[in-house]
């Protein structure tokens, strides 16, 4: 039986190449087309030894003129010794047509860290925002290969930077993403021949790194206590978890009941995850994800004064399930948004005038600074902070049990020497408990009373009877 594709007629003789009308079948339907071909130039086999003997391309019958033009073009390339295999040219043509919007979007959606892990959803959301607000409006429709250093410089110079340095940091972060996108385009092979989308990264600007506008504020122990008391009862423990233990805000909001271990020789808070806000279906939602870095997974020691404060919070505000969050929204019982914390924080700051303008994140800086003042070694601070420090000189200072215990002792003394939230024996201060009572129902008040040590319970009852 004859092949469904058989030569019918040779349309005309040519000095270069052939044009042959052929037929084929798709199911029961027969169709006709033109097959063009020409012999591969002999000198090309030295560079591309696996080339076929002839080069082929098909056209519909209606495109006979295009078929002739294609053969004429190929002949001219061979005569000028500028010929390359058509498949390579087609790949390059597709490559040259890739727009910045197309390439940058694919980069953000598919990018991985150096260790092979995908980037965090929060990072991906941030990059999407950078593309949407700053990059695609300028470069979106341009071909990646057409974007020059001058284009990058003009974009950089026009980036909105306000008086006082506002915008420098945003510009630097967006530029770093832009440079990373072009770095991949200049180094990632597109085919077996090793072709890349562009030859050189056009991002060559020495980026200005602005000085920090404001040094982090360090709160004193009595100020932390005032902030603790000024925060909503269900949220106030966050002040101590961040301001004494050095947790990041997201780590604090992701804590679960099973992360708290108080009834051991070494009371600790296990930091295992972080609360992050991501975009989903056009709305910001909170998810529990990985910590900032692998070294951020850690066990943080709890000073004695804080043990009963944490225990009281667990008793009043946290359900019994091991995965119950320490902090939940009073409105819907779900995870707490960071903006909710900050709104409460700025209201609380009004009670401590010296700390006006202090950021919630500065609590972490406070914790680490006070740990150093208390005599903590670098190893102890590293473990507390969840930092990785590679400087060789630092590698000889390790965390030790003795240094850890000494640091905790000094922190306890600092929080027991003045108007703070715990007495010297580690019990919650009566004023804090009375303040908490004002926010609780009668059933919850009874629940708290039942959990208090006898001596503290006696003080609370006495103070209540006195009308304090």
C-alpha positions in Angstrom: 0.0 0.0 0.0 1.3 3.4 -0.9 2.2 5.8 1.8 -0.4 8.5 2.6 2.3 11.0 1.8 3.5 10.4 -1.8 4.9 12.7 -4.3 2.4 13.9 -6.8 4.2 16.4 -9.0 7.3 18.4 -9.0 5.9 21.8 -9.4 8.9 23.3 -11.2 12.6 22.9 -11.6 14.8 25.3 -9.6 18.5 26.1 -9.5 18.3 25.7 -5.7 16.1 23.4 -3.7 12.9 21.6 -4.4 9.2 22.4 -4.1 7.0 19.3 -4.2 3.3 19.0 -3.8 2.3 16.2 -1.5 -0.8 14.9 0.1 -1.6 13.6 3.5 -4.5 12.4 5.6 -6.1 13.5 8.9 -8.6 10.8 9.7 -10.8 10.4 6.6 -9.8 13.8 5.3 -7.1 14.2 2.6 -5.2 17.5 2.4 -2.5 18.9 0.1 0.6 20.8 1.0 4.0 22.0 -0.4 7.2 20.4 0.9 10.3 22.6 0.4 13.8 21.3 0.8 17.4 22.0 0.0 20.7 20.2 0.7 22.5 21.2 3.9 25.7 23.1 3.0 28.7 20.8 3.4 30.7 23.3 5.5 27.9 23.3 8.2 28.6 19.7 9.2 31.9 20.7 10.8 30.1 22.9 13.3 26.8 20.9 13.6 27.8 17.3 12.8 24.4 15.9 13.5 22.5 17.9 10.9 20.3 16.0 8.4 21.4 15.8 4.8 18.5 18.1 3.7 16.6 20.9 5.4 12.8 20.8 5.1 9.8 23.1 5.6 6.1 22.7 4.6 3.6 25.2 3.5 -0.1 25.1 2.5 -0.9 25.3 -1.2 -2.1 28.8 -0.7 1.3 29.9 0.5 3.3 29.0 -2.6 4.8 32.5 -2.8 6.0 32.2 0.8 7.5 28.8 0.0 9.5 30.3 -2.8 10.6 33.2 -0.7 11.8 30.9 2.0 14.0 28.9 -0.4 15.4 32.2 -1.9 16.2 33.4 1.6 18.0 30.2 2.6 20.0 30.3 -0.6 21.1 33.9 0.1 22.2 32.9 3.6 24.3 30.0 2.3 25.8 32.2 -0.4 26.8 34.8 2.2 28.1 32.1 4.5 25.8 33.4 7.3 23.5 30.3 7.3 22.6 28.6 10.5 20.2 25.6 11.0 16.6 26.8 10.7 15.7 25.2 14.1 18.4 27.3 15.8 17.1 30.4 14.1 13.5 29.7 15.1 14.6 29.2 18.7 16.4 32.5 18.7 13.5 34.3 17.1 11.2 33.0 19.8 13.8 34.0 22.4 14.2 37.4 20.9 10.4 38.0 21.1 10.1 37.2 24.9 8.8 40.3 26.7 10.1 41.4 30.1 6.6 40.9 31.5 6.6 37.3 30.4 10.1 36.5 31.5 9.9 38.3 34.9 6.6 36.8 35.8 7.9 33.3 35.1 11.0 34.1 37.1 9.0 35.1 40.2 6.6 32.2 39.9 9.3 29.5 39.4 12.3 30.9 41.3 14.0 28.7 43.9 16.5 29.4 46.6 20.1 28.2 46.2 19.4 25.1 48.2 16.6 24.1 45.8 13.7 25.1 48.1 11.0 27.3 46.6 10.9 30.8 47.8 8.4 31.6 50.5 4.9 32.7 49.6 5.4 36.0 51.4 8.5 36.6 49.3 6.7 35.7 46.1 3.9 38.1 47.0 6.4 40.9 47.6 8.1 40.2 44.3 4.7 40.2 42.5 4.0 43.6 44.0 7.4 44.9 42.8 6.6 43.8 39.3 3.1 45.2 39.4 4.0 48.6 40.9 7.5 49.4 39.6 8.8 47.2 36.8 6.1 46.0 34.4 4.6 49.5 33.9 8.1 50.6 32.6 9.6 47.4 31.0 6.6 45.1 30.5 6.1 45.1 26.7 9.7 45.5 25.8 11.7 42.5 24.6 14.2 41.4 27.3 17.0 41.5 24.7 16.1 45.1 23.9 16.5 46.5 27.4 19.8 48.4 27.8 21.8 49.8 30.6 20.6 53.3 29.7 17.0 52.0 30.1 17.8 50.7 33.5 19.6 53.9 34.5 16.6 56.0 33.4 14.2 53.8 35.4 16.5 54.0 38.5 16.8 57.8 38.3 13.0 58.2 37.9 12.1 55.9 40.9 10.0 57.9 43.4 12.2 58.9 46.3 10.8 61.4 48.7 12.4 64.1 50.9 14.1 62.6 53.9 15.3 59.4 52.1 11.9 57.7 52.0 11.9 55.4 49.0 15.7 54.6 48.9 15.2 51.3 50.5 12.2 50.3 48.3 14.3 51.3 45.2 17.2 49.2 46.3 15.0 46.1 46.9 13.2 46.4 43.6 16.5 46.9 41.8 17.9 43.8 43.4 15.0 41.8 42.0 15.5 43.4 38.6 19.2 42.6 38.6 18.5 39.0 39.7 16.0 38.6 36.8 18.5 39.8 34.2 21.3 37.8 35.9 19.3 34.6 35.2 18.6 35.7 31.6 22.3 36.2 31.1 23.4 32.8 32.5 20.6 30.3 32.2 21.1 28.1 29.1 18.1 27.9 26.8 19.2 24.9 24.7 22.0 22.3 24.4 24.1 24.8 22.5 24.3 26.9 25.7 22.5 29.9 24.3 21.3 32.4 26.8 18.5 35.0 26.5 21.0 37.9 26.7 24.7 38.1 26.7 25.3 40.5 29.6 23.3 41.7 32.6 22.4 45.3 31.9 22.1 46.1 35.6 25.4 47.6 36.6 24.4 50.4 39.0 26.3 50.7 42.3 23.2 51.0 44.4 23.1 53.5 47.2 22.4 52.0 50.6 20.9 54.6 52.8 21.9 55.0 56.4 19.3 53.8 58.9 16.9 56.6 59.5 16.4 55.8 63.2 18.3 53.6 65.6 16.1 50.9 67.2 14.7 52.0 70.6 15.6 50.0 73.6 13.0 49.8 76.4 13.9 49.5 80.1 12.3 46.7 82.1 9.8 49.0 83.9 8.8 50.4 80.5 8.2 46.9 79.1 6.0 46.3 82.0 4.0 49.5 81.4 3.6 48.5 77.8 2.5 45.0 78.9 -0.2 46.4 81.1 -1.3 48.9 78.4 -1.9 46.2 75.8 -5.2 44.3 75.5 -5.2 41.4 78.0 -5.4 38.7 75.3 -2.4 40.2 73.4 -0.1 41.6 76.1 2.0 38.5 76.5 3.5 39.3 73.1 5.4 42.2 74.7 7.4 39.9 76.9 7.8 37.1 74.3 9.3 39.6 71.9 10.9 42.1 74.4 12.4 39.5 76.7 12.8 36.3 74.7 13.7 38.1 71.4 11.0 36.5 69.2 10.2 38.0 65.9 6.6 39.2 65.5 5.6 36.4 63.1 7.3 33.8 65.3 5.3 35.1 68.3 2.0 35.0 66.5 2.6 31.4 65.3 3.2 29.9 68.8 1.0 27.0 69.8 0.3 25.5 73.2 2.6 22.6 72.4 5.5 25.0 71.9 5.4 26.1 75.5 7.3 23.9 78.0 7.3 25.3 81.5 7.3 22.3 83.9 10.9 21.2 83.3 14.3 21.9 84.6 14.8 24.1 81.6 11.6 26.0 80.8 11.6 26.9 77.1 9.6 28.3 74.2 10.0 26.2 71.1 10.2 28.4 68.0 9.2 26.2 65.0 7.2 28.3 62.6 6.2 31.9 61.6 2.9 33.5 60.8 2.9 35.2 57.4 0.4 37.1 55.4 -0.1 36.1 51.7 -2.4 37.1 48.9 -5.1 34.5 48.1 -8.0 35.1 45.8 -7.4 38.8 46.1 -7.4 38.9 49.9 -4.7 38.8 52.5 -4.8 35.6 54.6 -2.6 34.4 57.4 -0.7 31.1 57.1 1.7 29.3 59.4 4.9 28.7 57.4 8.6 28.2 57.9 10.7 30.5 60.1 12.9 33.2 58.4 15.9 30.9 58.2 16.8 27.4 59.2 18.7 28.8 62.2 15.6 30.5 63.4 14.2 27.2 64.5 15.3 27.2 68.2 14.5 26.7 71.8 14.5 30.0 73.8 14.9 29.9 77.6 12.2 31.4 79.8 13.3 33.5 82.8 11.7 32.6 86.1 9.6 35.8 86.4 7.9 35.0 83.1 6.9 31.4 83.8 3.7 32.2 85.7 2.9 35.1 83.4 2.9 32.6 80.5 1.0 30.0 82.5 -1.7 32.6 83.3 -2.1 33.4 79.6 -2.4 29.8 78.7 -5.0 29.2 81.4 -7.2 32.2 80.3 -6.8 32.6 76.6 -5.6 29.3 75.0 -7.7 26.2 74.5 -6.4 22.8 75.5 -5.6 21.4 72.0 -1.8 21.1 71.5 -2.0 23.0 68.2 -4.1 25.8 69.8 -2.6 29.2 69.0 -1.4 31.4 71.9 -2.9 34.5 70.2 -6.2 34.4 68.3 -8.5 37.2 67.1 -11.3 38.0 69.5 -13.5 38.6 66.4 -13.2 35.3 64.5 -10.9 33.1 66.6 -8.4 32.9 63.8 -4.7 33.9 63.6 -3.9 37.5 64.5 -2.9 40.0 61.8 0.3 41.9 62.3 -1.5 45.1 61.7 -3.9 44.3 64.6 -0.8 43.9 66.9 0.7 47.2 65.7 -2.6 49.1 66.2 -2.7 47.9 69.8 1.0 48.6 70.2 0.8 52.3 69.1 -2.1 52.8 71.5 -0.1 51.3 74.3 2.9 53.5 73.5 0.9 56.6 74.5 1.3 55.3 78.1 5.1 55.5 77.9 6.0 58.9 76.4 9.8 58.2 76.1 9.1 55.4 73.7 7.1 57.4 71.3 7.7 56.1 67.7 9.2 52.8 68.9 8.3 50.0 66.5 7.0 46.6 67.7 10.0 45.0 66.0 12.3 47.1 68.3 11.1 44.8 71.1 13.4 42.1 69.6 16.3 44.5 69.6 15.5 45.3 73.2 15.6 41.7 74.2 19.0 41.1 72.5 20.5 44.3 73.8 19.4 43.5 77.4 20.7 40.0 77.1 24.1 41.4 76.2 23.9 43.8 79.1 23.1 40.8 81.3 26.4 39.2 80.3 25.2 36.8 77.6 28.0 35.4 75.4 27.7 35.6 71.7 26.7 32.0 71.5 23.8 32.6 73.9 22.6 35.6 72.0 22.9 33.7 68.7 20.7 30.9 70.0 18.3 33.4 71.5 18.0 35.4 68.3 18.1 32.5 65.8 21.0 34.1 63.9 23.8 32.5 61.9 27.1 34.4 62.2 29.9 33.1 60.0 32.7 35.4 61.1 35.6 33.2 62.2 36.4 35.2 65.3 32.9 34.6 66.6 33.1 30.8 66.2 35.1 30.5 69.4 32.3 31.9 71.6 29.7 29.1 72.1 26.6 29.0 74.2 27.2 27.3 77.5 24.7 26.2 80.2 26.5 28.3 82.8 26.4 31.5 80.7 22.8 30.8 79.8 21.8 30.4 83.4 23.7 33.5 84.4 22.0 35.5 81.8 18.6 34.3 82.9 19.5 35.2 86.5 20.4 38.7 85.6 17.3 39.2 83.5 15.2 38.0 86.4 16.9 40.4 88.7 16.2 43.3 86.3 12.5 42.5 86.2 12.3 42.0 89.9 14.0 45.2 91.0 11.3 47.7 90.2 7.7 48.2 89.1 7.6 45.1 86.9 5.1 42.3 86.3 6.5 39.7 88.7 7.7 39.5 92.3 11.1 38.2 93.2 9.7 34.7 93.7 8.5 34.6 90.1 4.8 35.1 90.8 2.7 37.4 88.6 2.3 40.9 90.1 -1.0 41.4 91.8 -1.7 44.7 89.9 -1.3 42.8 86.5 -3.8 40.2 87.6 -6.3 42.8 88.8 -6.0 44.6 85.5 -6.6 41.4 83.7 -9.7 40.6 85.8 -11.4 43.7 84.4 -11.4 42.2 81.0 -12.8 38.8 81.9 -16.2 37.2 82.5 -17.0 35.8 86.0 -16.4 32.2 84.8 -12.9 33.2 83.5 -12.1 35.0 86.7 -12.9 31.9 88.7 -10.8 29.8 86.3 -7.8 32.2 86.9 -8.3 32.2 90.6 -8.2 28.4 90.7 -4.9 28.4 88.9 -3.1 30.9 91.2 -0.6 29.9 93.9 -2.1 30.2 97.4 0.1 33.2 98.4 -0.8 35.1 95.2 -4.4 34.2 95.6 -4.4 35.6 99.1 -2.9 38.9 97.9 -5.5 39.2 95.1 -8.4 38.6 97.4 -7.0 41.1 100.0 -6.5 43.7 97.3 -10.0 43.1 95.9 -11.6 43.6 99.3 -9.6 46.8 99.8 -11.0 48.1 96.5 -7.6 48.3 94.9 
